[in-house]
Every structure is written in C-alpha cells, then in structure tokens.
Amino acid sequence: MNLNKALLIGRITADPQLRTTPGGQSVSAFSVATNRVWTDKAGAKQESVEFHNIVVWGRQAEIVTQYLTKGSMVLIEGRLQTRSWQGKDGQERRTTEIIAERVQFGPRSASSQPSQGYGGQAGQARPAAGKQGGGESQATKEEEVPTVNLDSEEVKPEDLPF
C-alpha cells in the first residue's frame, strides 16, 4: 500500500496567481509558510520557517485566487509531486510542489471584507451569520470556516503553464 499525502496549515506568502493552460484549464500557484517553534537545550526559544509551493487546478484555483490574499491562513490537503525541466542555462532543474486536492480557508479578520463573502462548496455563497439576541459569546460571533472541496481532474505535465 502506498500513500502520498501532504497536510499543511500556514499563511500565504503572496497573492495567488491564476493562469490558464492552452487547453482552457485554470491553475493557480502560490506559496505557504509554516513555522516550527521549540526551546533548545539552553532554554532559548528557537523558530524555523519552511516555504511550500502549492498548485491548485480547475474551479478551485479560481476560488482560491478570488478569496485568498497574502497573509491569509489556509489549510491545504494534497499530494507531493516533483517535476523537472531544463533551465535557460542548460542545467536540469527540479522542484517539489504540493498539488492541492482540498483547500480550506482559515478565519478571516474583521478588516477583510470581500465583496461577495466566502463560498462554502464551490459556487455556493454562504449567508452571513445572523445576530442572536443579547449576550452572545465570542464563539458564536465567529463565522464557520468555509471549505472548498472539488473533484479534482487528472493533471497532465504538458498542461502546466510554468
């Protein structure tokens, strides 16, 4: 039995870039930063950051590009894929990316108010949370975190625009 699964929670380092393949397929690429914090033997706090390249295909790519911006928290579930190409200098280049199969948006700040609100499943707008009388707690004020989960199509290397 084999398993190729990646699961990340982190922040987007730059706005996602949407492109279209010659075949008309939408693809979005962006980077996610994750950090690790620990205490070393001397008792000093240490931190390291990893950057992960993410590729999202189809309708999910369009949704990601529309709603996510630099600094947005996101959960990515997908698979690792390594590809190689010939650089302009003739050298063989390789990169490992996470092909996202599921993207879940993190909580959004009160200052970020997109014009249409987050979509739940692709193409469905989620209604705004209504007020519930009097002393509502912080937990009920927070909105539910939306999920984008589309059936992914098989990706062909020749369809990659980059």
C-alpha positions as CSV (number, residue, x, y, z in Angstrom):
1,M,0.0,0.0,0.0
2,N,1.3,3.5,-0.9
3,L,0.3,6.9,0.4
4,N,1.3,10.3,-0.9
5,K,-0.5,12.8,1.3
6,A,0.5,16.3,2.5
7,L,-1.4,18.3,5.1
8,L,-0.3,21.9,5.9
9,I,-1.7,24.8,7.9
10,G,0.1,28.1,7.3
11,R,-0.1,31.6,5.8
12,I,0.1,32.5,2.1
13,T,3.3,34.5,1.3
14,A,1.9,36.3,-1.8
15,D,-1.4,36.7,-3.6
16,P,-2.2,33.5,-5.6
17,Q,-1.6,33.9,-9.4
18,L,-4.2,32.5,-11.7
19,R,-3.2,31.2,-15.2
20,T,-5.0,29.3,-17.9
21,T,-3.4,26.3,-19.8
22,P,-3.7,26.3,-23.6
23,G,-6.4,23.7,-23.1
24,G,-8.5,26.1,-21.0
25,Q,-7.8,24.6,-17.6
26,S,-7.4,27.1,-14.7
27,V,-4.3,26.8,-12.5
28,S,-3.3,28.8,-9.5
29,A,0.1,28.8,-7.8
30,F,1.2,30.3,-4.5
31,S,3.5,29.6,-1.6
32,V,2.5,28.8,2.0
33,A,4.8,29.4,5.0
34,T,4.7,27.1,8.0
35,N,6.8,27.7,11.2
36,R,8.1,25.5,14.0
37,V,8.9,26.8,17.5
38,W,10.9,24.9,20.1
39,T,13.1,25.5,23.1
40,D,16.7,24.5,22.8
41,K,18.9,22.9,25.5
42,A,20.0,26.3,26.8
43,G,16.3,27.3,27.2
44,A,16.3,29.8,24.4
45,K,13.2,29.9,22.1
46,Q,14.1,28.8,18.5
47,E,12.0,29.2,15.4
48,S,12.3,27.9,11.8
49,V,10.2,28.6,8.8
50,E,9.5,26.4,5.8
51,F,8.1,27.5,2.5
52,H,5.9,25.2,0.4
53,N,4.9,25.7,-3.3
54,I,1.2,24.9,-3.8
55,V,-0.6,24.3,-7.2
56,V,-4.4,24.3,-7.4
57,W,-6.4,23.3,-10.5
58,G,-9.8,23.9,-12.0
59,R,-12.7,25.8,-10.4
60,Q,-10.9,25.5,-7.0
61,A,-8.0,27.6,-8.5
62,E,-10.4,30.3,-9.4
63,I,-11.9,30.4,-6.0
64,V,-8.6,30.4,-4.2
65,T,-7.4,33.3,-6.4
66,Q,-10.6,35.3,-5.8
67,Y,-10.7,35.0,-2.0
68,L,-7.2,34.4,-0.6
69,T,-4.5,37.1,-0.3
70,K,-1.1,37.4,1.2
71,G,-1.2,36.6,4.9
72,S,-4.4,34.5,4.7
73,M,-4.4,31.4,6.8
74,V,-5.1,28.3,4.9
75,L,-5.3,24.5,5.3
76,I,-4.0,22.6,2.3
77,E,-4.5,18.8,1.8
78,G,-2.9,17.3,-1.3
79,R,-0.1,15.2,-2.7
80,L,3.6,15.8,-3.3
81,Q,4.8,16.0,-6.9
82,T,8.3,16.6,-8.2
83,R,8.8,17.9,-11.7
84,S,12.0,18.7,-13.6
85,W,12.8,21.0,-16.6
86,Q,15.8,22.4,-18.5
87,G,16.8,25.8,-17.2
88,K,17.8,28.7,-19.6
89,D,21.4,28.0,-18.6
90,G,21.1,24.3,-19.8
91,Q,21.1,23.0,-16.2
92,E,18.5,20.4,-15.1
93,R,16.1,22.0,-12.5
94,R,13.8,20.2,-10.1
95,T,11.1,21.4,-7.8
96,T,8.7,19.6,-5.4
97,E,5.2,21.0,-5.1
98,I,2.0,20.2,-3.3
99,I,-0.9,19.6,-5.7
100,A,-3.9,20.7,-3.6
101,E,-6.8,18.4,-3.6
102,R,-8.6,20.3,-0.8
103,V,-8.3,23.9,0.3
104,Q,-9.9,25.2,3.5
105,F,-9.8,28.9,4.2
106,G,-8.8,30.0,7.7
107,P,-10.6,32.6,9.8
108,R,-10.7,36.0,8.2
109,S,-10.1,39.2,10.1
110,A,-12.8,41.8,10.6
111,S,-10.9,44.2,8.3
112,S,-11.0,41.9,5.3
113,Q,-14.5,42.2,3.8
114,P,-14.6,40.6,0.3
115,S,-17.4,41.9,-1.9
116,Q,-19.2,38.6,-2.1
117,G,-18.2,36.7,1.1
118,Y,-16.6,33.3,1.2
119,G,-18.2,30.4,-0.8
120,G,-18.9,27.2,1.1
121,Q,-18.7,24.4,-1.5
122,A,-17.7,25.7,-5.0
123,G,-20.2,28.2,-6.4
124,Q,-22.4,28.4,-3.3
125,A,-22.5,31.6,-1.3
126,R,-22.7,31.2,2.4
127,P,-25.2,33.5,4.2
128,A,-23.8,35.9,6.7
129,A,-24.1,34.9,10.4
130,G,-27.3,36.4,11.9
131,K,-27.4,38.2,15.2
132,Q,-28.6,36.1,18.1
133,G,-30.1,38.1,20.9
134,G,-28.3,39.8,23.8
135,G,-25.1,38.3,25.3
136,E,-23.7,36.2,22.5
137,S,-20.4,34.7,23.2
138,Q,-17.2,35.1,21.1
139,A,-17.6,31.5,19.9
140,T,-21.0,32.3,18.3
141,K,-19.7,35.5,16.8
142,E,-17.0,33.8,14.8
143,E,-18.1,32.5,11.4
144,E,-17.8,29.0,10.3
145,V,-14.6,28.3,8.3
146,P,-15.6,27.5,4.7
147,T,-14.3,24.5,2.7
148,V,-13.6,24.3,-0.9
149,N,-13.6,20.6,-2.0
150,L,-14.0,19.8,-5.7
151,D,-13.4,16.6,-7.5
152,S,-10.0,17.1,-9.0
153,E,-9.2,16.1,-12.6
154,E,-6.1,14.2,-13.6
155,V,-3.2,16.7,-14.2
156,K,-1.0,16.2,-17.2
157,P,2.5,17.6,-17.1
158,E,2.1,19.2,-20.6
159,D,-0.8,21.3,-19.2
160,L,1.5,23.1,-16.7
161,P,1.9,26.7,-17.9
162,F,5.2,27.2,-16.0
